[in-house]
Amino acid sequence: MPETRGTIKGALIGGVIGAAAALLLAPKSGKELRGDIRDRYSSMQDRTKQLLSEAGNRTREMAKHVGQSWKTDAKAEMKDDTEQVAQ
């Protein structure tokens, strides 16, 4: 899992650096360049919001699953304890 996060993080950072270099080294006027930077920034901002939303949804799903699992385990343990006390 940590390797995957590192790979994704490296790819994102490399992509940002590559995109910035491409924009800055392209033969465009300042106005065009600023427009391209603005567009790229907006696009990356939207993508980041989407990824964060997906991560939040996955986290909520996992937390719900873990909570249900704990609840089920706790009920089973209580039942076992109750049966032992009853004997």
N, C-alpha and C positions, 0 to 999 in steps of 0.2 A: 504494500500500500504506500509506504513512504517513497519508494522508487517511482511509482506512478505519479505521485504529486510533484516530485522533483522534475520529472520529464515534462509534465504539463506546464509547470511554472517556467522551465527553461524555454519551452517552445513559445509560450506567450511573450516572454521577455525578448527572445530572439525575433519574433514577429514584429513586435513594437519597434525594436531598434532597426530592423530591416525596412519597415514601412517608413520610418522617419528618415532614414538615409536615402531611400528612393525619392521621397518628396523633396528633400533638401538638395539633392544632386540633379534633379530633373531640370531641364532647361525651360523654365516657365517664368512668367512675370510674377512679381510679388503678390499682385492681387489674385492671380490664379493659384499660386502656392498657398496663400492664406485660406482661400476657399477650399482647397484640397485638404489642408490640415484640419479645418473646421469640420468638413464632411467625415474625415477619418475619425476624428475625436468623437463626433456624434455617434458614428457607427460603433465604435469600440465601447462607448458609454452604454448604448442600448444592449450590446452583447453582454457586457458585464452585469447589467441589471438582470438580464435573462438568466445568466448562469447563477447569480446569487439567489434568484427566485427559485430556480430548480434545486439548488443546494438546500435552501430552506425547506422546501416541500419534502425532499428526501429525508432531511433531518427529522422533521415532524413525523413522517411515516415510521422511521426507525424508532423514534422515542415512543410512539404509540404501540408499536409491536413489542418493544422491550417491556413497557408498562403492562401490557396484557399478559406477557409471558410471566412476569413477576407475580402478577395477581393470581394467575392460574397456579403457579408453584406455591404461593402462600396459602391458597385455599386447600390444596392437596396436603400440605404440611399440617394445617389446622385440623383437617379431617383425620389424618393419621394420629395426631396428638390427642384429639377428642376420643378416638377409638381406644387408644392406649389407656386413657384416664378412665373410660367407662369399664374397662376390663378390670 
